[in-house]
Amino acid sequence: MSSPRRVILLGSTGSIGTSTIEVIEHLNAGGQRFEVVGLAAGSNGELLAEQAARLEVADLALRDERGACSIGPSATVRTGEDAACRLVTEVAKPGDLLIAAIVGAAGLEAVLEGIRLGCDIALANKETLVAGGSLVMPMAKQQGVELIPIDSEHSAIAQCLRSSRSMDEVDRIVITASGGPLRTWTRDRIEEATVEEALAHPTWTMGRKITIDSASLMNKALEVIEAHWLFGLPASKIDVIVHPQSIVHSFVEYVDGSVIAQCGPPSMKTPIQYALTWPDRLDGCGPRLDWEALQSLEFEQLDHERFPSVSRAWDVIEAGGTSGAIFNAANEVAVEAFLEGRTRFGGIFSLVAHAMDTIDSTEVSSLDDVLQADRRSRAVVSEMIASQDTAAAGT
């Protein structure tokens, strides 16, 4: 690189954010030049302060202002719900790389602002496209910016697609799922899984919300919708298969019968680096695949009766409009309620279904349409949880 690539990292204290910093330090040590000019976090002010000092970053954002006391006077700290968006507005320049790793729909507005300002987007936040894909993708095309997926599955698909000349050659894409910690359980047992059981992922280390999504396979539902927006494919050309080893990250099947897969150990450092250095490949810091230790690869059909989430994703794609925002918001509230002990694990499925069946999808013409649907879905699900609390208290 002739000059440093400026990077703004949203969600710096989460698992993707901390891994991204390690990858950037590895690349810089190897002669590349990345300059982190902005960091945004949720509530972990202490770790944000450590990262800012380590990377010499002066512009920060912290959603929870209570954590700002951990940050010294040398940095400019924006606080509040819109802190990340204000950071992007005030710091970003055309050609910067915005790494979007804020969990949930909270990152949507900042991503849209980054695109408006001419930033390329490295997207680790699947909820951004699930809720606002109809806004994000046209704006990215209009602004001429790159949108590079960091999710291991979508990174895999993007890599596989580099071998094709046209999307007309693609018959379907197949997203792999580890199956999570409850993969072999019966439906009744899944319904009553504890928080500890649902968080015990066998192959990936992730944040709590994403790990619960993996246990319910809601993460695959979100990834199916994200893939629809990223690659412009209808629901009929997107499938999911269970692959417990998490070695094959996704497949692309072509119309001539050829199948191309991307493989690697279950580490996010590889797709993070691919997004940072795209379209080039450089020496990586992630683990290498030990083929001698690899005895077998298993693939299983997804059981939609035990894990009904993915079927709802296809419904969302077909419905369009605000259905993605409704779906995503309902899941976010339901997962939070489960982690707080206010609903059973099986309640996640039923609460999301309740929101989808109760709220009509409408057309999206602005960010406000998405935010209104998001708020409405959260209110409907919260009301349902509150009624469950009342019923439980009365027994």
N, C-alpha and C positions, 0 to 999 in steps of 0.2 A: 504494500500500500504506500502511495506517495505521501499521504497525509493521514493522520489518525481518523478512524471511523468513530464518530461520536455515537454514544449509546446512552439511551435513557431506559432504566430498568424499573418497571412497575411490578411490585410484589417481590422486592429484593430479599425479604427475610424468610420467605417460604422455601420449600424444597427446590423448586425450579430456580428461584432467585439465587439461593446460595450456591447451587451447582453452576449457574451461569457465571457467577463471579470467579469460581475456580477455573472454568474453561477459559475465560478472558485472561486470567493471570497466566495460564498455561500457554495460550497463543502469544501473548506479549513476550513471554520469556523466550519463545521460539522465533522472535523477530517480527511478528505482526504488530499492528498498532491500533489498539482500541482504547478510546478514552471515554470512561463513564462520566457523564456530565449531570446526571440526575438519578436519584434513587427515591422510590416510593414504597411505603410499607403500611400495614394496618395498625397494629398496636404495639409492636415490639420496638420501642424507641431505643432501648439499650443496644440491641443488635444493629439497628439502623445506624446508630452513632459509631459503633465499631467499624461497620462497613464504610461509612463516610470517611473516617480517619484512614482506614487501610487503603482506600482508593483515591483519597484526596478530592472528595466530591463536596462541593459547597452548597448545592441546591437539592433540598430534600422535601419530601411530603410524608405526612403521617396522619392517617384518618382519625385516630384516637388522640386527641390533644393531651391526654393525661400522660402519654409517654414522652412528650416533648421535653420534659424536664431532664431527661437523660442526655440530651444533645447540647453540646457546648455552643458558645456564642459565635464561633467562627462560621457556622453554617446558617443558611437561610432556610427556615422550616415553615412549610405551609401545613396547616392542620384543618381538619373537618372532613365531611363527607366528599367534598369536591376537591380535596387537596391534590390528588394525583392529576386531575384534569388541569388544575391551575399550574401545576409544575410543567406539564407539557406545553401549555399555552405560553408560559413565560420563558421557557428554556429551549424548546425544540426549534430546529432549523431544517430547511429542506435538505434531504439527503441523509438525515440522522436515521439511526436504527432504533425503533421503539420496541422493546421486548415486553410483551403484555402477558404477565404471569399473575395478575390479581385473580383470586378465586371468585367465581360467581359473576353475576351480571354487573357488578360494581365497576368492572373495567371497561364497559362498552363506551361510555362517553369519552373517556380518555383516548381510546383507540380511534374513535371518529375524529377527535381533535387532532391527533397525530397525523392521520391521513389528510385532513384538511390543510395541514401545514407542510405536507410533502414528505413526511417520514415514511420509510419502509417499515413494515410491521412484521416482527417475529412473534407469532401467536401461539402462546401456551394456554390461553384461556378459551376453552371450547364454548363456554357460555356466551361469549361475545357474538359468535355467529349463530348460535342456537336462538338467541333472543333477537338479534339485530342484523342477521345476514342480509336481509333485503335492503338494508341501508349501507352496510359496510362494503359489500362487494361492488355495487355500482360506483360508490364514491372512490374506491381504490382504483378502479379502471379509469374513471374520469381524471383522477389526479396523476395517473401514470406511476403509481407506487407499487412495490412488490409486497405481497402478503405471503410469508413463508411459514408453514406450520412447524411447531415444535413438538406437539403431541407425537409420541413415537409412531402411532399407527398412521397418522396423516403424513408425517415425514417419510415413512416407508412408502406410502402410495405415491407421493411426489417424486421420490427417487425412482420408483419403478416406472413411472410415466415418462421419465426422460428417455426411455427407449422407444417411445411411440412418436409418430409424426402427427397424429391427429387423435382427438378423443373419439372419432368415429371408429377407430380400431379397437376400442375398449368394449368388451362384452359386459363385464361387471367388475367391481372391486369387492374384495372380501377382507373385512376388518377382523383381526384376531382378538380374542378375549381370553385372559388367563382363567376366567371362571371364578376368581376370587376365593376367599376362604370357605365359602358355603357351597362350592361347586357340586359336591356329591351328596348334599343334604336333601332330605325329603321336603316337600312343600310345607308341611305342618311344622317341621323343625326350623325351616328358614323363617317362617312367620314369627317365631319366638326367639330368634337369635339375640344374644346380649351385645352390648356395645363392645365389650372386650373380644368377643368372638368375631364380630363383624370387622374389627380393626386389625385382626391377625392375618394380614395378607401374606400369601406364601412366597411371592417373588418380587414385589415392588415395595419400596419405602416411600410413602407419600404423606401429604397432610391428611388430617382427620376427615374432612369433608370428601375429598377425592377417594379416600380409602373406603368410606361407607358407600359411595357411588359404585365403586368396583365390586363391593360385596353384593349389592342389589342388581348389578349390571346396568344401573342407570347411566354409568359412564359410557357404556357402549351405545345406549340410546342417544346420548348427547353427541357422541362421535359420529353416529350415522347421520344425524342432522347437520353436523359440521361438515362432513364429507360432501353432502349434497350441495352446500354452498361453495365450498372450496373448489370442487371439481366439476360442478354443473351437471351432476347426474341425477336422474329421477330415482325415486325409492326402489323401483324394480331392478335397478342396477347396483344396489348396495346391499351387501349381505354381511352376516357375522358368523364366525365359527369359533368354537372354544378350543384353545391351545394352551394347556396348563404350563408348559415349560417357558412360555414368553420369550422364545427365541426367534420365531418368525413373527414379524410385527405387522405384516399385512401382505395381501396378494393383489395382483392385477391379472385378471383373465382377459385374453384378447380374442377377437372374433375367429381367429384361425385355430384356436384351441391351445395356444401357448399360455403358460402361466409364469409370471415373474414375481418373485418374492424378495423381500428385504429381510435379512437376518442379522442378529447381533445379541449380545448379552442384555439382560433387562437393566439397562442404565440409561438415564436421561442425558448424560453428558454427550453422547454421540449425536442425537438429534439437535441438541442445543448448539453444538459446534457446527453442525451442518447448516443451521439457520444463520449463524454468525458469519460463516465463510462462503455461503452460497454465492455463485455456483461452483466454487472451488472445493477441493478436498485437501486437508492438511493433516499432518501427524496429530493424532488425537490423544487425549488423556483418559479416555474411558477404558474400561476393561476389554480385553480381547476374548473372542469366543474360543473355548477349549474344546476342540473337536474330539480329542481323545477321550475326554470325560463325558462326552455327550453320547449316551447309549441309545436313546430313542426320542422321537418326536411324536406326540399324540395330537389327534384332532377329533373333536366330537361335535355333533350337531347341537345347536343351542336349544334347550328345553324351554319353550315359551310359556308353558304352564307354570313351571316353577319360577321362572324369571320373565315376567310379562312386560318388562320395560321397553325392550327393543320394538315390540309390536306397536307400542304407542308412538315411537319415533317415526315409523313409517306413516302413521296417521297424521303426525305433525307436518311432515313433508307434503302430504297430499292436501292438507287443509290450508297451508300457507298462512299469510297474514300474521296476526299476533299470536298464533297458536304456539310458536316456539317460546315466546316470552312467558306465556301462561304456564307452559310445561316446565320450563326451567325454574321460574320463581316458586312454583308449587313444590318442586323437588328440594330447593334450597331451604324452604321453611320446614318441610317434612324431615329432612336430615337433621336440621338443628334441633327439632323437637325430639327426635330419636336420641340424639347425643345427650340431651338434657333429661332423658327418662320420661318424657311426656307422651310418647307413643311407642307401640311395639315396632319391631323391624318391619313386620308385614304392613304396618300402618303407612309406611312410606309409599308403597304401591297404591293403597286405597286412597290416600290423601291426594296424590297426583291425579289419579283417575277421577276423583270427585271434582277437582278444579277443571280438568279438561271437559268433563261432562256438564258442568254448571255454567261455564263462561263461554260465550260465543266469540269465535275468532273474527276479527275485523281487519280491514286493509291497513297497511303501514305506509304512511306518506311522510312521517317525520319521527324524530327521536321521541317526541312527546307521546306518540301513539304506542310505542314500545313501553315507555315508562308507565303509562296509564294501565296497560295490560299487566305489567309486572306488579304494580301496586294492588290492582284488583285481585290478582291471583293470590298474592300474599295475604290479603285480607280474608278471602274466602277460606283459605287453608287455616289461617290463625283462628278464625271463628269455629271451624270444625274441631280444631285441637282444644279450644276453650270449652266447647260443649262436651268433649270427651272428659276433660278435667272435672267439669261439673257433675257428670254422670258418675265418675269414679268416686268423687267425694260423697255422693249420696248413697253409695252402696255400703 
